[in-house]
């Protein structure tokens, strides 16, 4: 998946549901072993699964790499996602 929004490229590469590479990341709103919330140029991306961990995080280039068992990927509106998921990561 590749998308250009506001002049910045956003891509997702999921390899065998075990490795996820994201470009166009602006911030990581929160994370634990079951949920990772990433603000991207295309909106907030919620990754759910088990044994999730961040292998690489470079917000200057917008690159994020995750490993673990990925069960779902969901984009949500940035205003809705921040308030709803911020309670999970406190």
ZAMARGU-4260 file (C-alpha; in steps of 0.2 Angstrom, whole numbers, plus 5000, padded with zeros to 4 digits):
<rodrens>
0) 5000/5000/5000 | 5007/5017/4995 | 4999/5034/4997 | 5005/5052/4995 | 4996/5064/5007
5) 5002/5082/5009 | 5018/5078/4999 | 5024/5064/5011 | 5024/5046/5005 | 5015/5033/5017
10) 5017/5015/5015 | 5014/4999/5024 | 5023/4983/5021 | 5017/4967/5031 | 5028/4952/5029
15) 5019/4936/5034 | 5009/4945/5048 | 5026/4945/5058 | 5035/4961/5052 | 5027/4977/5048
20) 5037/4992/5041 | 5028/5009/5040 | 5034/5025/5031 | 5026/5042/5033 | 5025/5040/5052
25) 5024/5057/5062 | 5023/5051/5080 | 5020/5035/5091 | 5005/5039/5102 | 5008/5024/5113
30) 5012/5006/5113 | 5011/4990/5123 | 5013/4971/5118 | 4995/4971/5111 | 4992/4988/5103
35) 5003/5001/5094 | 4996/5018/5089 | 5005/5027/5076 | 5001/5045/5069 | 5004/5044/5050
40) 5002/5056/5036 | 4986/5047/5032 | 4979/5047/5049 | 4981/5037/5065 | 4985/5019/5062
45) 4981/5006/5076 | 4990/4990/5075 | 4983/4976/5086 | 4991/4959/5090 | 5002/4950/5102
50) 5020/4951/5107 | 5022/4967/5097 | 5038/4977/5099 | 5046/4991/5090 | 5062/4986/5081
55) 5066/5003/5073 | 5059/5021/5076 | 5066/5036/5066 | 5053/5050/5066 | 5065/5061/5056
60) 5063/5050/5041 | 5046/5043/5046 | 5051/5025/5047 | 5044/5013/5060 | 5047/4994/5060
65) 5037/4982/5071 | 5038/4963/5075 | 5026/4952/5083 | 5009/4943/5078 | 4999/4956/5069
70) 4981/4953/5070 | 4973/4969/5063 | 4977/4986/5056 | 4965/5000/5057 | 4965/5019/5052
75) 4955/5030/5063 | 4951/5049/5064 | 4966/5058/5073 | 4954/5067/5085 | 4944/5051/5090
80) 4960/5040/5091 | 4970/5051/5102 | 4957/5052/5116 | 4950/5035/5115 | 4967/5026/5115
85) 4977/5038/5126 | 4969/5030/5142 | 4977/5013/5137 | 4994/5020/5137 | 4995/5029/5153
</rodrens>
